[in-house]
C-alpha cells in the first residue's frame, strides 16, 4: 500500500518542482517526466515474464500448423524464406503511424519453443491422420535460425513500407505470423492514437491514461497503458503497468468515495498532527469548519442548509486525514460551485495551516473549460486573501469521456486544466479499431515472390528490401525509399529516380540532403543483438521522430500525404513479375 500511496502522490511531487506560479500550472516537459519514470533493472525481466505468460507459441491460428505440416510432408520446411510485416493504410485518417511492439516481438522470438504439453494439445486438435513424427519435429523448433530486421521502435512510419523482415526456415517463420501481428497491430495503433491526443492537447498539459476498465480485456489494458505512455502520455492509473513497465502511476478518488459519506460522524479519526509538530494533534473537523466560514465570507456565499453537502465535506476530511500530502478530490459529485469547491477550499486551507500542501481538484462533468476557469479564479482569490502562495497553483484535472475532438476544443477555448485524464476513446481506439497489419511472403529459396491480387491494394511488393528515409535541407523527412536489399543505398546529394506507391505511376526525381537507413538487424541466431529499451527510452524516440516530421504531415485534419516510393530497380521487378504472372499460371494449356 505504501508504494501505491507514494505513486498516487506523483502529481504532487511533480507540482512541487515548479519554479513559479505560471509554470506551476503548466505541465512538466516530456523529458523531465521521462527522468521521473520509476524504471529499474527488473523491468526487462518483468516484461519477459509477461510475454511468456501472455504470448505462448500456441497463441496463433490453427491454419499455421496445418500449413507447416504440409510443408514438412513435402520436405519444404527448411527452405529459406522471407516475410514482411506492414500495414496498408495510415490510421485515423491521418498521415502517419508509430511503430511499436518490437521489444515484445524480440522477447517472444527468444523464448519461442513448444513444450510437451503444447504438442500433446496439438495432437488432439490436428487430424488423426497427421504423421506422429511431425509432433516430434515440432518439439525441436526454436528461432535459432531466424533473423529479424526492423525499423527502430517508436519511429514514425507510413503505409505500405516494410516494418519487420523475418527470415529463416519456412516452417518457423510461417508459425510466427499471427503472434507477431498480434504484438505489433494494437501496440502501434494505440501508440499512434496517443500521439494524436498529444498533438491535439499541445506539449504543456500532462496527460493521464485511465482506460483499464474500458479496455478489451486485461492484456489490452496493459498494452494500452504501456504504449499510450510511449506515444506521449505522462501517467497511467494502471498500477500493474507501473510494476511491469516502469510507468509513473497516479490517481485521485472516485465519486463512490464521496457519496459513501453522509455526515461528520463518519469521519474517523478526526484529529491530524501538523507537519513537524511536537504538539498534540489538532481537531481537523473544527479547523476546517472555521475555514469554510471564512471562504464563504470571502466569496459572498450564504452557507444555506443542504447546499453545502455535509457528506461531501466528511468525505474530503476523511481522505485528507488519510493522505494529507496527496489531497486531490473530485469536486462535482453534487455541485461544483455550491458545494464541492467550497468544501475543497476549506479542507485544503486547513491542510495548509498545518504545513501540508494539497495537490488540486478533479472535474468530471459539465463544461470543463468554464468550470476550470471558475475554479482557478476562486483559488487565486483564496491565495491572495489568505496569503497562501501555493494555493494559486494547485492543479486542476479534467476527465469526462475525453476524445481527440475534445482535446482540440480544449486547445481553442480558455481553460485552466493542467492534467487531462483519458480512458475509453484512447484505449479502445474508437475512431479505428485496427491498424490492419499484414505479414506477407516476399522471397523463398532466394526467389522473389509476389501476391498479384484482383484488388490492387492487396498486391505485395516482392523481394528482400532495404528502407531509407530522405531528409531535406531543414532536416525534415520528405520521402521514404524502398529498395531491393542488393541495391546500393541512395546517397546524399545525388539525384534519385523513384516511383511513388500511391500515385498513377509517374516517376519522381529527388535529391536528398541526408539519407537515413531505417532498418537494422535486431535478432539473429536465437539472440537479441540490439539493446532493449525501456518505455521511457522508446517514448523519447517517439518524441524525436515526431519532432522531425513536418507539421503539414502531423495535422489532425486533412494532413498532407507523405511519399513512400519504390526504387527504379524494385519498380521494374514488380512490373516484370506482374506481366509474367498470367504466363506462369497457364500450365493447363501448355
N, C-alpha and C positions, 0 to 999 in steps of 0.2 A: 504493500500500500504506500510506503514511503517513497518508492521510486516513481510510482504513478503520480503521487502528490507533487513531487518536485517537477515533473514534466508538465503537469497541469499549470503550474506556475510559470511556465516558459514565457508566456505573453508578458508577464510582469517583469521577468528578468531581462527580456529584450527592451522593454519600455524603460527600465532604469538606466540603460546605457545611452539614452538620447541626450544630446548636449544642450538643446534649448527648446523653448516651448513649441516653436513652429515645427522643428524637425522631430520633436517628440510625438507629434501627431502624424508623422509620415513614416511609413514602414521602412525598416532597415533594408539595405541593399541585398541583392541575391547573394553576393559574395560573403557578406557578414553572416547571413543566415546559414550559408554552407559551412562556415567555420564553426558554427554553434551546433551542427548536427552531431548527435550522440553516436558517432561511429566508433567501433572498436575492432580489435583484431579478430574477435569472434564472429563478426558479421558474415564474412565469407563462409565460414563453417556452418553458420545458421542457414545461409542461403542454399548451400549444397544439400544439407539435410532436408530442407524444404523441397528441393527439386526431387530428391529420391522418393519422398512421400507423395508429392503431387503429380509427378510425371514418370511413372514406371514405364517400362518398354511396352506393356500391353495397352497403354493409353493411346490406341491407334485404331484404324479401321480394319475390319476383318479382311477386306479385299487385298490389303497389303500382304498378308500371309498367303492368300491363295495365289497371287501373282508370283511371290517369291518361290512357292512350291513348284509352280510351272517352270520358272527359270531354272530351278535346281534340277528338275526332271530332264530338261533339255541340255543341261551342262553349261548354261549361260550365266550362272550365278556369280562367277568370279570375273566376268568381263568388266573392264574398267569403264566407268560411266560417270557422267557429269550432269547434275541437276542444278537449276537456278530457282531462287525464290524472288518473286517480285509482286507488285500489285498493279492493276490495270488503270485505275482512276484515282486522282487525288481526292482525299476525303473532305467532307463538309462543304462541298462546292468551292473549295479553296484551291490554292496553287501548289501547296507543299504538304509533305508529311514528315514525321520524325521517325527514324529507325530505332526501334527499341526491342529488347528481349534477347540480345546477343549473349549476355552473361548467363542467362538461363539455358540457352542453347548449348553453350560450351560445357556447362556442368552436366547437362543431360547426356551429351556425347561421351564425356569422360566416364560416366557411370553406367553406360548402356551395356546390359547383358541380360540374358534370360535365366531365371532360377529354375530349379526342378519344378517348383510349384507353378510357375508360368507355363512351362512346357506341358505339364500334366493338364492344365486347363485348355491349352490349345489342342491337345489330343482329343479332348472331349467335344470341341466345337467344330473342328475340321472334319470333312467326310471320312468315314471309316475306311475308305479305300486309300487313304493317304499312306504312303510308304513309311513304315516305322523309322527307317534310317533318317528321314527328314527331321524328325524331332531330336535325334542325336546331333544332327548338324546345327540346329538352332542353338543348342547349348554351347556351341563353340564360338558363336558370333560375338563380336565386340566392334569397337570403332578404331582399332589399331591400324586399319588400312584406309581410314577416311582422312581427307584433307578438306578443311573449311577455309575459304577466303571470304572476307566480309568487309562491308562498309563499317567504319567505327560506330559504336553505339552512341546514340544521341545526335547523329548527323541529320541535317535537313536532306531529304531525298524526294524523288519525283516519280511519277507514274511510269511504268514500263522499263525502268532501269534495274539491272540485276543487283540485288542487295546481298544475297548469300550465294556462293557457289559451293556445292557439296560434291566432292569427287571421291570415288572409291569403288569397291566391288558392287556390282549392280544390285545384288540381293540386299546388301546392307543399306546402301543409300536409298533404295526404294522403301525399306522399312522405316526410315527416318522421316518420311514425308509428313505424315499427319501431325506427329508430335512437334516438329519444327514449325509448322504452320500455326499450330495452337499456341506456341510460345511467342511467336512474333506478331500474329494478327492483332490480338486485343491489346497487347502491350504498346504497339506502335500507334494504334487507334486512340487509346485513352491518353497517351503521351501527347499526341498531336492535338487532341481536344483540350488538354490542359494548357498547351502553348497558346491556343486561340483565346482561352479565358484570360491568360496573362496578357496577351496583346490587347484584348478588349479593356482590361482594367487599368493598363498602364503599369509602369515599373515600381511605383511607390507604395501602393497598397499591399498589405500582407494578405495572402490567400490561404484559407484553411479548407482542406478536403475533409468532408464529413459524410461520405456516401456509403459507409459499410452496410447500414441497414437497408439500403435500396439496391445494393449490388447483386449481380447474378451469382449468388452463392458465395461461400467463404473464400474460395480461391479467387473469384472475380473481385471480391472486396480487397484482398491483399494485393493483387496485381494492380488494381486501380490506385490504391494508396501509394504504392511504390512509384508507378510511372506518372501519376499526377505530380508527385514531388519532383521527379526528374524533368517533367515538362514545364515546370515553372511555379508550382505551388510551394508554399513555405512550411506548412504544418499539416499534420493529419490528426484526426481524432482516434485513429485506429491504433490501439496500444500494441497489438501483435506486430503490426508493421514497424513500429518503433523498435521492438525487440529484434526482429529479423533483419531489418534494412538500415537501422541507424537513423531513421527519420524523426525529427523533432515532433513530439506529441503535445497536444493542447486540448483543453476542454473547459466548459463553463458549468451550467446547470440546466436541467430540463424544467418545463412548466409543471411537470408532475411533482417535483420537489416543492415548488411554490404552493401549488394547490393542495398539497397534503397537510398544510398547516391551517388552523382556523383561529387560534388565539395565542396570546402571550404565555399562557400557562404551559404551552408545549415547548417553550424554549428552555432547554436543559443541556449544559449548565447555563446559568445566567451571568456568571462572573467571567471577566477577562483580565489577565495581567498585562500591563503595559510593557512595551519594548524596553529592555534593560532596566526594568523596575525592580527595586528591592522592597517595594511596599506591598500591601495587601491587594488582591485582585479587586477590580472595580465592578460595580453593578452596571453591566453593559446596557441593560434594558433602560434603566433610568437615565444613563448618559445619552442614549440615542433619543429618547423621548424629548429631552431638553433640546437636542439639535433639531429635531423635527419641528418643534415650535419656532425656533429661530429661522429655519429655512422657509416655513410658511409665512412668517412675518416679512422676510426679505422679498419673497415673490408676491406678496399681497394676496395670499391664498387663505381663505377661511377653512380650517380643517373640519368640514362638515362630517357628521357621523355617517359611516357607511361608504364614503367616497375614498378615503384613505384606508385601504383594506388591511385590517389587523392581521389576518392570516399571512398576507404577503410580507408585512413587516416582521412578523415572527419568523418566517422562512429566511429572510435576509439576515436577521440577527443570529439565528442558529448556524447558518452557513459561515457568517463572518467569524463567529466564535470558533468554529471548527478550522477555518482557513483564513486567519486574519491577514496573511500576506498574499492571498490569492483570491480576493473578493471580486468576482465578476458575475453578477446575477443577470438573468433575463428579466426585463422590467415591463413586459407587455402582457402578463398573464391576465390583467384586469384592464387598467387604463394607464397609459404611459404618463400623461400629463397630470391626471388627478390623483394617482396613487404610486405607480412604480417608480417614477423619477424622484418624487418627494421622499419615498421610503429609502431609496438608494442613497440619496444625498445625506440623509440623516445618519444612516449606518456608516457610510464612508467617512463622513466628517468625524464621527465618534472614533473610528479607527485611527484617523489622522491625529486626533488629540492624544491617543495612547501611543503614538510613534510608529504606527503601521502605515503602509501605503497601499490603498486599494488599487485595483487594476483598471476597472472600467465597467461598461454595461453591454448587454446584448439586446438588440432589437430584432424581432422575429415576425412582425406582421405590419400591415398598413404601408403607408408611404415612407419607406426607409430613409430616403433622401431628406424629406422635410423633417421627419422626426429627429434625424441625426443633427440637423441644424438647430432645432429647438433644444435638444439635449445639450449640445455644446454651449449654447447661449447661457443656459442655467449653470453649467459647470463653471463657465467664466465668471458669472456673477458671484457664485459662491467663492471662487478663488480670490477675487478682488475684495469682496466684502469681509471675508473671514481671514484674509491674509494667509491663505494656504496655497502656495505657489503651484505645487504639484497637481492640484485639483483641476486646473485648466487643461492639462494634457492627458487626462485619463482617456483610455482608448474606447472607441465605440465599435462594436462588432455588429455586422448586419448579416442576417440569414433569413431566408424565406423563399424556397424554391427558385434559387437564382439560376438564370440561364445566361447564355452568351449575350442575348439581346438585352437582358437586364444589366449586364456589365457595361455594354455600350451606352445604355441610358444613364447609368451612374457617371460615366465619363463626361457626359454632356450637361448634367444637372448639378447645381450646387449641392454639396453634401459634405458631411464631416465624418464619414465612415473610414475607419482605419484598417479594419480587418473584415474580409468578406468570406463567409462560410458557404461552400458549395457542395451539394450532395448529388441528388438524382440526375440532373442534366449532365453532370461531369462523368460520373462512373458508368451510367447506362448509355452514354453517347446517343442521346435521343434523336439528334439530327441525322445520325447514320449509324446503324447497328453493327456494321462490319467493314473492315478495310478491304477485304476480298483478296488477300494474298494468295498466290498460287505457286506451285512447285512443279517445274516442267523439265523434262529430259532434253538436253541440248547437245549431248555427244555420247556416243557409245563406241568402244573399240577404236577411239581416235577419229571416228567419222561423225561430222556434224549432223544433227537430226533436227527436224522442223515439223511442228504441227501446222498443217495448212487447212484452216477451217473455212466453212461457208460463211461464218461470221468473222470478218477481218480482224475485229478486236480480239478474237481468241487465238489468232495465229501467234506463233512464237518466233523468236529470233535465234537462229542456230549457232552452235559453236561455243567454245570456251572464250571468255571475253575479259577485257580489262575496262575499267571505268575511270574517266578523267573529268575533273571539274576545271573549266576555263574561267579565268578571272580577268576583269578589265583593269584599267589604269587606277581606278579607285579601290581596287581590292574586292569588288563585288562579283560574285559568280554570275555569269550570263548564259552559260551553255554547259551541259553535261554530255560528254562524248563517249559513246560505246564503241569499242574496237575489238577485233579479234585478238586473242591473247598473244599470238605470234607477231603481231604488228609492232613496229617501232612506236614508242609513245610520242604523242604530239609535243612540239617544242614551243616554248615561249618566243614570240617574235616572228614565228614562221606562219605563213598562210596555210589554213586547213580547209579543205573542201569536205562537206558533210551533208547528210540528208536527214532533216527533222522527222521524227517518228509520227507526228500528228499533223503533218501538212499534206499537200497534194503531191508531194514528191519533188518539189522544186528545191534544188540544192542550194546550200549556203556556202559562202566563203568567209571565214573569220580568222582573225589574228589575235590570239590571247597574249596578255601581258605576263600572266603567270599560269602555270599548269600544276594541278594537284592530282596525284594518283589516289583515288578514293578507296580502293580495296587492298586489303593486306591479308596475308596468311595468318590465321589465328589458332588453328588446331591441326596437328599432324601426328602420325604415329601414336595415336591414343592419348596425346598430351596437349594441354592448353599451352600455347607458346607466346600468347600475348597477355600481359598482366591484367588481372581482373580489376575493374574499377568499382568503387562503392557508389551508392546512389548520389552522393554529393558531387563526386567527380564527374559522373555522367551528366548530372544536371548542369555543371559548368560547361561541358562540351555542347549541350543544347543551347545554352545562352550564347556562347561564342559563334556557333553555327548560324543561329538566327540573327545575330548582330551583323554578320557578313551579308546576309541576304538583303537585296534592295527592298526598300519599303513598298514599292509597287507590287512586289510578289507576295507581300505579307498582308495586304489589305484583306479585311474580313469579307467585304462585299466587292464583287466584280474585280478580283485581282488580275493583274496582267500575267498571262501564262508564261511559264519558264520552258526553255527549249531543251529537249533531250534529242540527240541526233545520233545516227549511225555513221561510222567512218565510210569512206568510199569503198574500201575493200569489203567490209561487212555488208554494206548495201548491195554490192554486186553478188555476194554469196546468196543473200536472200532472194534476189531476182533469179539467179541460176537454179536454185532448188525449187522455187515456185514454178518456173517454166518446165523443169524436168519432171515434176511430180506426176502429171497425167500419164506420161510415157511409162514411168516406173510402175504405175498401177494398172497397166493394160496387159498383164501377163496372160489373162484368159484368152486374149485374142492373138497371141503370138503363135 
